[in-house]
Amino acid sequence: MLRNARFSILSLSLAMVLILPLGAASQVSIEGAWTVSEWSVDGETSPAQPGIFLFTGTHYSIFFVSQPEARSEPAQSGPGTMTDAEKLVAYDEFTANAGRYVVEGNTLTTRAFVSKNPGYMAGWPDNEQVYTLDRDGDTLRLTFGSGNVATLVRREGMAGPG
């Protein structure tokens, strides 16, 4: 009887050890460098302009052009030589922010500590952005609360920009 009780306890312990990692595996890992390959906005999908999403264990940094067309080049290069109108065109459709993030299941929540948009940054630490994650190998889809989707491609070991 004692032998059966020990065997049952050992079996239960082993089962718990085997089950716990499976639960942890359902967590979507997003660590690494990802470039934006396409956007789906209001149901229309188009190739993306340059964009990169970087994720460490706890922090993120994102930079992307959110319009489908390439940004126009100013008459003079460098921010110090651009007119106010050229700056507006150049920076209006550019997103940049960085801060902390957490992944719970297939939900990504970011909190920007610094941002191109000072209004967005001012809400720290209550400026959450929530995304739904869908990862398939080296492809990661981030669905924004609006329903728009960014498709990202993992960059580690790949040649080229990003």
KOLTI-945303 format. One record per residue: x, y, z of N, C-alpha, C, O in turn; residue in three letters; residue number from 1. Coordinates in Angstrom, 2 decimals, decimal comma. Example, Ala and Ser with C-alpha at 12.3 -4.5 7.8 and 13.67 -1.06 7.14 Angstrom:
2
<r <13,19 -5,69 7,80> <12,30 -4,50 7,80> <13,20 -3,30 7,80> <14,24 -3,32 8,46> ALA 1> <r <12,85 -2,25 7,08> <13,67 -1,06 7,14> <12,90 0,03 7,87> <13,41 1,14 8,04> SER 2> 
***
This chain:
162
<r <0,82 -1,18 0,00> <0,00 0,00 0,00> <0,88 1,26 0,00> <0,64 2,20 -0,77> MET 1> <r <1,89 1,26 0,88> <2,81 2,40 0,95> <3,55 2,56 -0,39> <3,78 3,67 -0,86> LEU 2> <r <3,92 1,41 -0,97> <4,62 1,46 -2,26> <3,72 2,07 -3,34> <4,19 2,89 -4,13> ARG 3> <r <2,44 1,71 -3,38> <1,50 2,27 -4,34> <1,30 3,76 -4,12> <1,18 4,51 -5,08> ASN 4> <r <1,26 4,20 -2,86> <1,09 5,62 -2,53> <2,29 6,41 -3,02> <2,15 7,50 -3,58> ALA 5> <r <3,50 5,86 -2,80> <4,72 6,53 -3,26> <4,74 6,62 -4,79> <5,08 7,66 -5,35> ARG 6> <r <4,36 5,52 -5,44> <4,31 5,50 -6,90> <3,31 6,52 -7,42> <3,58 7,21 -8,41> PHE 7> <r <2,16 6,64 -6,77> <1,13 7,60 -7,18> <1,63 9,03 -7,01> <1,42 9,86 -7,89> SER 8> <r <2,29 9,31 -5,91> <2,83 10,65 -5,67> <3,91 10,96 -6,70> <3,95 12,06 -7,25> ILE 9> <r <4,79 9,99 -6,95> <5,85 10,18 -7,95> <5,24 10,40 -9,33> <5,68 11,28 -10,07> LEU 10> <r <4,24 9,62 -9,69> <3,58 9,77 -10,99> <2,93 11,13 -11,12> <3,04 11,78 -12,16> SER 11> <r <2,25 11,58 -10,04> <1,60 12,89 -10,06> <2,64 14,00 -10,18> <2,44 14,95 -10,93> LEU 12> <r <3,75 13,88 -9,46> <4,82 14,89 -9,54> <5,41 14,96 -10,93> <5,63 16,05 -11,47> SER 13> <r <5,66 13,80 -11,53> <6,21 13,75 -12,88> <5,24 14,35 -13,88> <5,65 15,08 -14,79> LEU 14> <r <3,97 14,05 -13,74> <2,95 14,61 -14,63> <2,91 16,12 -14,53> <2,78 16,81 -15,54> ALA 15> <r <3,02 16,65 -13,31> <3,00 18,11 -13,13> <4,22 18,75 -13,77> <4,11 19,81 -14,38> MET 16> <r <5,38 18,10 -13,66> <6,59 18,63 -14,27> <6,45 18,65 -15,78> <6,89 19,60 -16,43> VAL 17> <r <5,85 17,64 -16,35> <5,67 17,58 -17,79> <4,61 18,55 -18,28> <4,73 19,08 -19,39> LEU 18> <r <3,58 18,81 -17,49> <2,49 19,70 -17,89> <2,89 21,16 -17,77> <2,53 21,96 -18,64> ILE 19> <r <3,61 21,54 -16,75> <3,95 22,95 -16,53> <4,68 23,58 -17,72> <4,31 24,67 -18,13> LEU 20> <r <5,72 22,93 -18,29> <6,35 23,54 -19,45> <5,41 23,69 -20,64> <5,55 24,63 -21,42> PRO 21> <r <4,44 22,78 -20,78> <3,49 22,91 -21,89> <2,69 24,18 -21,75> <2,44 24,87 -22,74> LEU 22> <r <2,27 24,52 -20,54> <1,53 25,76 -20,30> <2,40 26,96 -20,63> <1,92 27,94 -21,20> GLY 23> <r <3,68 26,88 -20,26> <4,59 27,99 -20,53> <4,82 28,14 -22,03> <5,06 29,25 -22,52> ALA 24> <r <4,75 27,02 -22,77> <4,99 27,08 -24,20> <3,90 27,83 -24,94> <4,13 28,30 -26,05> ALA 25> <r <2,72 27,96 -24,34> <1,64 28,69 -25,01> <1,90 30,20 -25,02> <1,22 30,95 -25,71> SER 26> <r <2,88 30,63 -24,25> <3,28 32,03 -24,23> <3,99 32,35 -25,55> <4,93 31,64 -25,92> GLN 27> <r <3,57 33,38 -26,25> <4,19 33,76 -27,51> <5,48 34,51 -27,23> <5,47 35,51 -26,51> VAL 28> <r <6,60 34,03 -27,77> <7,88 34,72 -27,62> <8,06 35,70 -28,78> <7,91 35,34 -29,95> SER 29> <r <8,37 36,94 -28,45> <8,57 37,96 -29,49> <9,95 38,58 -29,42> <10,24 39,53 -30,16> ILE 30> <r <10,82 38,08 -28,55> <12,16 38,67 -28,43> <12,88 38,63 -29,77> <12,79 37,65 -30,51> GLU 31> <r <13,60 39,72 -30,06> <14,38 39,78 -31,28> <14,11 41,04 -32,07> <13,45 41,96 -31,60> GLY 32> <r <14,62 41,05 -33,28> <14,45 42,17 -34,21> <13,50 41,75 -35,32> <13,68 40,69 -35,92> ALA 33> <r <12,50 42,58 -35,59> <11,46 42,29 -36,58> <11,31 43,48 -37,50> <11,30 44,62 -37,03> TRP 34> <r <11,18 43,24 -38,80> <10,90 44,33 -39,74> <9,47 44,19 -40,24> <8,93 43,09 -40,32> THR 35> <r <8,86 45,32 -40,56> <7,48 45,32 -41,03> <7,48 44,96 -42,51> <8,20 45,57 -43,31> VAL 36> <r <6,68 43,96 -42,88> <6,62 43,56 -44,29> <5,34 44,06 -44,97> <5,35 44,37 -46,16> SER 37> <r <4,24 44,14 -44,20> <3,00 44,66 -44,79> <2,07 45,15 -43,69> <2,20 44,79 -42,53> GLU 38> <r <1,13 45,99 -44,10> <0,08 46,52 -43,23> <-1,27 46,14 -43,80> <-1,46 46,14 -45,02> TRP 39> <r <-2,18 45,81 -42,94> <-3,58 45,65 -43,34> <-4,36 46,72 -42,58> <-4,52 46,64 -41,36> SER 40> <r <-4,84 47,72 -43,33> <-5,55 48,85 -42,74> <-6,95 48,89 -43,34> <-7,12 48,94 -44,55> VAL 41> <r <-7,93 48,86 -42,47> <-9,34 48,86 -42,91> <-9,60 47,78 -43,95> <-10,36 47,99 -44,90> ASP 42> <r <-8,96 46,60 -43,77> <-9,19 45,48 -44,67> <-8,36 45,47 -45,94> <-8,40 44,49 -46,68> GLY 43> <r <-7,61 46,54 -46,20> <-6,76 46,59 -47,40> <-5,30 46,34 -47,00> <-4,77 46,99 -46,10> GLU 44> <r <-4,68 45,39 -47,68> <-3,30 45,04 -47,37> <-2,37 45,67 -48,40> <-2,63 45,64 -49,60> THR 45> <r <-1,26 46,25 -47,89> <-0,27 46,85 -48,79> <1,12 46,60 -48,23> <1,29 46,42 -47,02> SER 46> <r <2,14 46,60 -49,12> <3,51 46,47 -48,65> <3,84 47,62 -47,71> <3,29 48,72 -47,84> PRO 47> <r <4,72 47,38 -46,79> <5,07 48,39 -45,79> <6,29 49,20 -46,19> <7,18 48,70 -46,88> ALA 48> <r <6,31 50,43 -45,75> <7,52 51,24 -45,80> <8,42 50,76 -44,65> <7,97 49,94 -43,85> GLN 49> <r <9,65 51,24 -44,55> <10,56 50,74 -43,52> <9,97 50,84 -42,11> <9,31 51,81 -41,74> PRO 50> <r <10,24 49,79 -41,34> <9,83 49,76 -39,95> <10,55 48,65 -39,23> <10,80 47,60 -39,81> GLY 51> <r <10,90 48,88 -37,97> <11,57 47,85 -37,18> <11,00 47,85 -35,76> <10,78 48,90 -35,16> ILE 52> <r <10,77 46,66 -35,24> <10,30 46,44 -33,89> <11,37 45,62 -33,17> <11,72 44,54 -33,63> PHE 53> <r <11,89 46,13 -32,07> <12,92 45,43 -31,31> <12,36 45,07 -29,94> <11,80 45,93 -29,25> LEU 54> <r <12,52 43,81 -29,54> <12,03 43,35 -28,24> <13,15 42,64 -27,50> <13,74 41,69 -28,02> PHE 55> <r <13,45 43,10 -26,27> <14,35 42,37 -25,38> <13,45 41,59 -24,44> <12,27 41,41 -24,72> THR 56> <r <14,00 41,12 -23,32> <13,19 40,38 -22,36> <12,07 41,20 -21,74> <11,02 40,66 -21,41> GLY 57> <r <12,30 42,52 -21,57> <11,31 43,37 -20,89> <11,03 44,69 -21,59> <10,05 45,36 -21,27> THR 58> <r <11,87 45,08 -22,53> <11,74 46,40 -23,17> <11,57 46,27 -24,68> <11,94 45,26 -25,29> HIS 59> <r <11,00 47,31 -25,26> <10,78 47,32 -26,71> <11,15 48,70 -27,25> <11,27 49,68 -26,52> TYR 60> <r <11,34 48,73 -28,56> <11,57 49,97 -29,29> <10,98 49,76 -30,68> <11,31 48,79 -31,36> SER 61> <r <10,11 50,70 -31,11> <9,51 50,56 -32,44> <9,66 51,86 -33,22> <9,55 52,96 -32,69> ILE 62> <r <9,92 51,69 -34,51> <10,05 52,79 -35,45> <9,44 52,33 -36,76> <9,83 51,30 -37,29> PHE 63> <r <8,48 53,07 -37,29> <7,93 52,68 -38,59> <7,25 53,85 -39,27> <6,78 54,79 -38,63> PHE 64> <r <7,22 53,77 -40,61> <6,50 54,72 -41,45> <5,12 54,10 -41,65> <5,00 52,99 -42,16> VAL 65> <r <4,09 54,82 -41,25> <2,74 54,24 -41,25> <1,92 54,55 -42,49> <0,72 54,27 -42,52> SER 66> <r <2,53 55,13 -43,49> <1,80 55,40 -44,73> <2,30 54,43 -45,80> <3,44 53,97 -45,73> GLN 67> <r <1,47 54,11 -46,78> <1,90 53,14 -47,81> <2,95 53,69 -48,78> <3,72 52,91 -49,34> PRO 68> <r <2,99 54,99 -48,98> <3,96 55,57 -49,92> <5,24 55,94 -49,19> <5,25 56,19 -47,99> GLU 69> <r <6,33 55,96 -49,95> <7,61 56,41 -49,39> <7,50 57,89 -49,02> <6,81 58,66 -49,69> ALA 70> <r <8,19 58,26 -47,97> <8,18 59,68 -47,58> <8,98 60,47 -48,60> <10,00 60,00 -49,11> ARG 71> <r <8,51 61,68 -48,90> <9,23 62,52 -49,88> <10,51 63,05 -49,24> <10,57 63,31 -48,04> SER 72> <r <11,52 63,20 -50,08> <12,80 63,72 -49,58> <12,76 65,24 -49,61> <12,28 65,83 -50,58> GLU 73> <r <13,28 65,88 -48,56> <13,30 67,35 -48,54> <14,32 67,90 -49,54> <15,21 67,18 -49,99> PRO 74> <r <14,16 69,17 -49,87> <15,09 69,82 -50,80> <16,51 69,80 -50,23> <17,47 69,60 -50,97> ALA 75> <r <16,64 69,99 -48,94> <17,95 69,95 -48,26> <17,89 68,81 -47,24> <16,86 68,61 -46,61> GLN 76> <r <18,97 68,08 -47,08> <18,95 66,98 -46,11> <19,27 67,50 -44,71> <19,93 68,53 -44,55> SER 77> <r <18,79 66,80 -43,73> <19,05 67,16 -42,34> <17,93 67,99 -41,75> <17,42 68,89 -42,42> GLY 78> <r <17,53 67,72 -40,51> <16,41 68,42 -39,90> <16,65 69,93 -39,73> <15,70 70,70 -39,72> PRO 79> <r <17,91 70,35 -39,61> <18,20 71,77 -39,43> <17,98 72,60 -40,68> <17,86 73,82 -40,60> GLY 80> <r <17,93 71,96 -41,83> <17,77 72,69 -43,09> <16,38 72,53 -43,69> <16,08 73,14 -44,72> THR 81> <r <15,53 71,74 -43,08> <14,19 71,50 -43,62> <13,24 72,63 -43,24> <13,35 73,21 -42,16> MET 82> <r <12,31 72,94 -44,13> <11,28 73,92 -43,81> <10,27 73,27 -42,86> <10,24 72,04 -42,73> THR 83> <r <9,46 74,10 -42,20> <8,44 73,55 -41,30> <7,48 72,64 -42,07> <7,06 71,60 -41,55> ASP 84> <r <7,12 73,01 -43,28> <6,21 72,19 -44,10> <6,85 70,85 -44,43> <6,18 69,82 -44,39> ALA 85> <r <8,16 70,85 -44,75> <8,85 69,59 -45,04> <8,94 68,72 -43,79> <8,80 67,50 -43,88> GLU 86> <r <9,16 69,32 -42,63> <9,20 68,55 -41,37> <7,86 67,90 -41,09> <7,80 66,74 -40,67> LYS 87> <r <6,78 68,64 -41,32> <5,45 68,10 -41,08> <5,20 66,88 -41,96> <4,71 65,85 -41,48> LEU 88> <r <5,53 66,99 -43,24> <5,35 65,86 -44,17> <6,25 64,70 -43,76> <5,81 63,55 -43,77> VAL 89> <r <7,48 64,98 -43,40> <8,46 63,93 -43,09> <8,13 63,19 -41,80> <8,31 61,97 -41,73> ALA 90> <r <7,65 63,89 -40,78> <7,48 63,28 -39,47> <6,05 62,93 -39,12> <5,82 62,20 -38,15> TYR 91> <r <5,08 63,40 -39,87> <3,68 63,17 -39,52> <3,31 61,69 -39,54> <2,59 61,22 -38,67> ASP 92> <r <3,80 60,97 -40,52> <3,44 59,56 -40,66> <4,54 58,63 -40,15> <4,66 57,49 -40,61> GLU 93> <r <5,33 59,12 -39,21> <6,41 58,32 -38,64> <6,11 58,08 -37,17> <5,84 59,03 -36,42> PHE 94> <r <6,15 56,83 -36,75> <5,90 56,47 -35,35> <7,20 56,00 -34,73> <7,94 55,22 -35,33> THR 95> <r <7,47 56,47 -33,53> <8,65 56,04 -32,79> <8,33 56,10 -31,31> <7,95 57,15 -30,79> ALA 96> <r <8,49 54,97 -30,63> <8,39 54,98 -29,17> <9,08 53,76 -28,61> <9,32 52,78 -29,31> ASN 97> <r <9,39 53,83 -27,32> <10,09 52,76 -26,64> <9,68 52,75 -25,18> <9,30 53,77 -24,62> ALA 98> <r <9,77 51,59 -24,59> <9,41 51,46 -23,18> <9,43 50,01 -22,75> <10,28 49,23 -23,19> GLY 99> <r <8,49 49,65 -21,87> <8,39 48,29 -21,33> <7,22 47,57 -21,97> <6,29 48,19 -22,47> ARG 100> <r <7,29 46,25 -21,96> <6,17 45,46 -22,48> <6,00 44,19 -21,67> <6,92 43,75 -20,98> TYR 101> <r <4,82 43,61 -21,77> <4,55 42,28 -21,21> <3,73 41,50 -22,23> <2,92 42,07 -22,97> VAL 102> <r <3,96 40,20 -22,26> <3,15 39,29 -23,08> <2,45 38,35 -22,12> <3,08 37,72 -21,27> VAL 103> <r <1,15 38,27 -22,26> <0,35 37,32 -21,49> <-0,48 36,53 -22,49> <-1,41 37,06 -23,10> GLU 104> <r <-0,13 35,25 -22,66> <-0,80 34,44 -23,68> <-0,50 34,99 -25,05> <0,66 35,03 -25,46> GLY 105> <r <-1,55 35,42 -25,77> <-1,34 36,02 -27,09> <-1,64 37,51 -27,09> <-2,01 38,08 -28,12> ASN 106> <r <-1,49 38,14 -25,92> <-1,72 39,58 -25,80> <-0,42 40,30 -25,45> <0,26 39,94 -24,49> THR 107> <r <-0,09 41,31 -26,23> <1,08 42,17 -25,99> <0,58 43,51 -25,48> <-0,29 44,13 -26,09> LEU 108> <r <1,13 43,95 -24,35> <0,79 45,27 -23,81> <2,07 46,08 -23,71> <3,02 45,67 -23,03> THR 109> <r <2,11 47,23 -24,38> <3,28 48,11 -24,32> <2,94 49,35 -23,51> <1,80 49,79 -23,46> THR 110> <r <3,97 49,91 -22,88> <3,86 51,18 -22,15> <5,05 52,04 -22,58> <6,19 51,74 -22,22> ARG 111> <r <4,78 53,08 -23,33> <5,86 53,91 -23,87> <6,45 54,83 -22,81> <5,72 55,55 -22,13> ALA 112> <r <7,76 54,78 -22,66> <8,47 55,67 -21,75> <8,92 56,92 -22,50> <8,94 58,02 -21,94> PHE 113> <r <9,27 56,74 -23,77> <9,68 57,86 -24,62> <8,99 57,68 -25,96> <8,80 56,56 -26,44> VAL 114> <r <8,61 58,81 -26,58> <7,89 58,73 -27,84> <8,13 59,99 -28,66> <8,39 61,06 -28,12> SER 115> <r <8,03 59,84 -29,99> <8,09 61,01 -30,86> <6,94 61,96 -30,52> <7,08 63,18 -30,61> LYS 116> <r <5,81 61,38 -30,14> <4,62 62,16 -29,78> <4,65 62,45 -28,27> <4,43 61,53 -27,48> ASN 117> <r <4,91 63,70 -27,86> <4,99 64,00 -26,43> <3,68 63,76 -25,69> <3,69 63,48 -24,49> PRO 118> <r <2,55 63,86 -26,38> <1,27 63,59 -25,73> <1,12 62,13 -25,35> <0,57 61,81 -24,30> GLY 119> <r <1,61 61,25 -26,21> <1,56 59,82 -25,93> <2,50 59,47 -24,79> <2,16 58,67 -23,91> TYR 120> <r <3,66 60,08 -24,79> <4,67 59,83 -23,78> <4,23 60,35 -22,41> <4,60 59,78 -21,39> MET 121> <r <3,46 61,42 -22,38> <3,07 62,07 -21,12> <2,24 61,17 -20,23> <2,17 61,40 -19,02> ALA 122> <r <1,61 60,16 -20,78> <0,75 59,30 -19,98> <1,46 58,23 -19,19> <0,80 57,46 -18,49> GLY 123> <r <2,80 58,17 -19,26> <3,56 57,13 -18,55> <3,18 57,09 -17,10> <3,07 58,17 -16,52> TRP 124> <r <2,96 55,99 -16,46> <3,04 54,63 -16,99> <1,67 54,09 -17,42> <1,52 52,88 -17,61> PRO 125> <r <0,70 54,95 -17,58> <-0,66 54,50 -17,90> <-1,01 54,63 -19,38> <-2,19 54,68 -19,72> ASP 126> <r <-0,03 54,68 -20,25> <-0,28 54,84 -21,69> <-0,16 53,49 -22,40> <0,68 53,31 -23,28> ASN 127> <r <-0,98 52,57 -22,01> <-0,92 51,23 -22,58> <-1,45 51,16 -24,01> <-2,42 51,83 -24,38> GLU 128> <r <-0,79 50,33 -24,79> <-1,26 49,95 -26,11> <-1,35 48,43 -26,09> <-0,39 47,75 -25,75> GLN 129> <r <-2,51 47,89 -26,46> <-2,72 46,44 -26,40> <-2,88 45,89 -27,81> <-3,63 46,43 -28,62> VAL 130> <r <-2,16 44,81 -28,09> <-2,18 44,14 -29,39> <-2,50 42,66 -29,17> <-2,24 42,11 -28,10> TYR 131> <r <-3,06 42,03 -30,18> <-3,19 40,58 -30,20> <-2,05 40,03 -31,05> <-1,78 40,55 -32,13> THR 132> <r <-1,39 38,99 -30,55> <-0,24 38,40 -31,23> <-0,62 37,11 -31,93> <-1,43 36,33 -31,43> LEU 133> <r <-0,04 36,90 -33,09> <-0,17 35,63 -33,81> <1,18 35,36 -34,45> <1,56 36,01 -35,43> ASP 134> <r <1,91 34,41 -33,90> <3,24 34,10 -34,44> <3,23 32,75 -35,12> <2,69 31,77 -34,60> ARG 135> <r <3,83 32,73 -36,32> <3,99 31,50 -37,07> <5,44 31,47 -37,54> <5,76 32,04 -38,59> ASP 136> <r <6,32 30,83 -36,80> <7,74 30,79 -37,12> <8,35 32,17 -37,10> <8,33 32,84 -36,07> GLY 137> <r <8,89 32,61 -38,24> <9,54 33,92 -38,33> <8,59 35,02 -38,78> <9,04 36,09 -39,18> ASP 138> <r <7,29 34,77 -38,71> <6,29 35,78 -39,04> <5,48 36,09 -37,80> <5,01 35,18 -37,11> THR 139> <r <5,31 37,38 -37,50> <4,55 37,82 -36,34> <3,52 38,83 -36,80> <3,86 39,81 -37,47> LEU 140> <r <2,27 38,60 -36,46> <1,20 39,55 -36,79> <0,75 40,23 -35,51> <0,40 39,57 -34,52> ARG 141> <r <0,76 41,55 -35,53> <0,27 42,35 -34,41> <-1,05 42,99 -34,84> <-1,08 43,78 -35,77> LEU 142> <r <-2,12 42,65 -34,15> <-3,42 43,25 -34,44> <-3,66 44,34 -33,42> <-3,71 44,08 -32,21> THR 143> <r <-3,81 45,57 -33,91> <-4,05 46,73 -33,06> <-5,51 46,70 -32,60> <-6,33 45,98 -33,16> PHE 144> <r <-5,83 47,50 -31,58> <-7,20 47,60 -31,10> <-8,16 48,05 -32,18> <-9,35 47,72 -32,12> GLY 145> <r <-7,68 48,80 -33,17> <-8,50 49,28 -34,29> <-8,84 48,17 -35,28> <-9,71 48,34 -36,14> SER 146> <r <-8,15 47,02 -35,15> <-8,34 45,94 -36,11> <-7,28 45,93 -37,20> <-7,19 44,96 -37,95> GLY 147> <r <-6,48 47,00 -37,31> <-5,40 47,03 -38,29> <-4,31 46,04 -37,89> <-4,11 45,78 -36,70> ASN 148> <r <-3,61 45,50 -38,88> <-2,62 44,45 -38,61> <-1,28 44,82 -39,23> <-1,20 45,23 -40,39> VAL 149> <r <-0,22 44,68 -38,44> <1,15 44,80 -38,93> <1,72 43,39 -39,02> <1,68 42,64 -38,05> ALA 150> <r <2,25 43,03 -40,19> <2,91 41,74 -40,36> <4,41 41,98 -40,30> <4,95 42,77 -41,07> THR 151> <r <5,07 41,29 -39,38> <6,50 41,48 -39,14> <7,24 40,20 -39,50> <6,70 39,10 -39,40> LEU 152> <r <8,50 40,37 -39,92> <9,36 39,24 -40,25> <10,59 39,31 -39,36> <11,21 40,37 -39,23> VAL 153> <r <10,95 38,19 -38,75> <12,12 38,14 -37,86> <13,38 38,35 -38,69> <13,53 37,78 -39,77> ARG 154> <r <14,32 39,17 -38,17> <15,51 39,57 -38,92> <16,79 38,87 -38,55> <17,75 38,92 -39,32> ARG 155> <r <16,87 38,21 -37,41> <18,14 37,60 -37,00> <18,69 36,70 -38,09> <17,99 35,83 -38,62> GLU 156> <r <19,96 36,91 -38,40> <20,63 36,08 -39,39> <20,26 36,39 -40,83> <20,69 35,69 -41,74> GLY 157> <r <19,47 37,43 -41,06> <19,07 37,76 -42,43> <19,89 38,93 -42,95> <20,17 39,87 -42,21> MET 158> <r <20,26 38,89 -44,21> <21,00 40,00 -44,82> <20,04 41,12 -45,17> <18,83 40,90 -45,27> ALA 159> <r <20,56 42,30 -45,37> <19,74 43,42 -45,83> <19,37 44,38 -44,72> <19,81 44,22 -43,58> GLY 160> <r <18,56 45,37 -45,04> <18,19 46,39 -44,07> <17,51 45,79 -42,85> <16,82 44,78 -42,93> PRO 161> <r <17,72 46,46 -41,72> <17,08 46,01 -40,49> <17,89 44,97 -39,84> <17,51 44,47 -38,78> GLY 162> 
***
